[in-house]
Amino acid sequence: MSLYERHVLPHLVNCVCGTGSMRRRRQKVLPEAHGRVLEVGFGTGHNLPYYEHHRVDHLWALEPSRASWALARSRVAAASFPVEYLPSGAEEIPLPAAAADTVVVTFALCTIGDVALALAEIRRVLRPGGELVFCEHGAAPDADVRRWQDRIDPFWCRVAGGCHLNRPIAALIQRAGFRIERLESGYGSGPRIASYHSWGAAT
């Protein structure tokens, strides 16, 4: 891991992921989480204030970046439910099958190296009838925007910690064997190449 990835990128992601548009999207989905919750791509803990605290029994915070976890400490300390750090990537989740009632993933599927394997792992650890709650940015529906996403993606990915602009989020979730129960989408604030959001829930 480079010095940029260790010391600069976590602070940059922390700032970008706290923008108003992203906060509004988080507010739409996080109150649905309940019971034993696994959050994939916990980052610096931006989601914590938006959980319905009385509905969450335990939160596993899956995050491979220890620098991001360090930046999350004040948010974790303020949480009213237990938060347990899992220092791992999503391709191999260190939990038994059917451990979670809810899996939450927000603005993280774009960065996971093997997203199909990660979604298979999410499905494994989610109990039967459990819910995947998601909010992501990805491939835009407009052809001209998608063309620019495809052009810029290789460079963007290098400077943004592996973040891809053009992943078809809903299609990836469905291919992994989930049924999407609720889905909304639309552009947020900022450049259209990076602000097409999809959010909802799948079982």
N, C-alpha and C positions, 0 to 999 in steps of 0.2 A: 504494500500500500504506500502510495507516494505521500510526501509532506502535504501537498495540496489536499489530498483525500482525507488525511488525518486531522489537519488543523484549520483548513479554510472551508472546505465543503460543508461540514456539519453546521457551521455558523451561517453559511449562505442558505442552506436548505431550511434552517430554522427561521430565517427572516422571510423567505419566499412562501413557506407553508403557513405563515401567520397572516397572510393578506385577507382583506375583507371578503373577497369572493369565495375563498376557500373556507373561511369561517362560516359563511352562510350555508354552504353545502354540508359541512359537518353537522350543523344544527338540524338539518333535515333528516339525517339517518341515524345518528348516534343514540337518540332516545329509545330506539327500538332494541338496542342490545340489552340482554338480561342474563341472569344466572352466572354460570362460569363462562367468562368471555376470554377469547384469545384475540389479541390485536396483532395483526401481521404488519410489520413495518412500523413499529411504535415511534420511531424517530425521536423527537425531543418532547413528546407528550402533549402535542397540541390538541389531541382529542379529549383529554381528561376532563376539561370543564363542561363538556357537552353530554356526558353520560348522565342518565337518570340514576343518581347514586344509590337510591334505595332499591333499584332493580338489579344491581350488580353485586354478586356475592364475592367474586374473585376475578382479577384480571391478570392474565399472562401477557407480558409485554415482550414480544418477539422482535429483537432488533440486533443485527450483526455489528453495528457500529458502537463501540464502547464510548467514543467521543460524543455521539448523539445522546446516549444514555446519561452521560455525565451532565449534559446540558438540560436534561429532563428532571433533575433531582428536586428542584423546588416545586415543580408541578406534581411530582409523585408524592412529595411530603404533604401536599395540601389535599390529596385525595382522601375520601372518607371510606374507601374500601381497600382491601389488600391488593398491592401491585407487585407482581413477582417478575423479575427480569429473566428472560431467556436469551442468552447471547448466541443467537444462531440465525442462519438464513432460513428462508421459507421452503427451500427444497428438501430440507430434512428437519421437520419440527419435532423437538424432543418431548413429545406428549404421547400417551397411549391413545389407541383408537377410541372414538366416541367420548373424548374427555370434555369437549366444549359444548355448551348450549348455543352459543353465538360466536361466530368468527367475524371480526371487523377488519376491513382493509380499506384504507383511504390514501389515495395518492401514493401508492406503493407498487401496484402491479406493473407500472411503467418501468420500474428499475430492476425487477427481479430477473436474473439471468435466464433461468429455465422456468418461464411462467407456467407452462403446462404441468411440469412436475410439481411446482408450488401449489397449484390449484388441486392437483390430485392429493397432495398432503393435507390441504385444507379440508377436502372432502373426507379424508380418513379420520381426522381428529374431531370432526363435527358429528354429534350424535344424530341418529336417525330422526328426522323431523326438525333438526336444528336449522338455524338460519345464518346465511352469509349476508352480512350487511356491507355494502360497498359504496365508495364514492371515488371516482377516478377521472383523470383526463386521458384523452386518446384521440383516435382517428376521427376527424371531422366529417360530417355528411356532405359538405360542399367540395366538389371536385377540385376547384382551384386552390382551396385551402389545403386539401390533402396532397396535392402536388408539391406545394411548398413544404409541408411536413416531411414528405419523402425526401426532398432535396436536402433539407437542413438536418435531418435526423442523425446522420453519421457524425457530424461535428457536434451537434447538441449533446449527443450521448457521451462524447468524450469529456466535455466540460461540465456536464450536469450529473456526474456520478452514476452513469449508466441509464439515465432516464431516457425513454423513448417517447417520441411525440405521436407516433402513428399506430399504436396498438389498438385493435378493435375490441374494446373491453367486454361488451355484452356477448359478442361471439365467442371470445375466449372462455368466458364463464360457462356458457351453454355447452361448448365442446367438452368441458371437463365433467359433464354429467349433471350439472345443476339446472333446475327449472327456475327461471326468473319470474318472480311473483309481482314485483313492482319495478318499474323503470322510468326514470325521467332523465332528460338531457337538455343541454343548452349551453350557449357560450357564456362564460363568465367575463370578468374584466381582464384587461390586458390583451396582448397579441392573440389573434384568433388561432394561430398555429399551435398555441400552448394552452388555450383556455376553453376547449370544448370538453365539457364535463358530462359524465354519466353517473347516476346515483340511483340506489334502490336496494332491493333485497332478493335473495334467491334461496331455494331449499334444495 
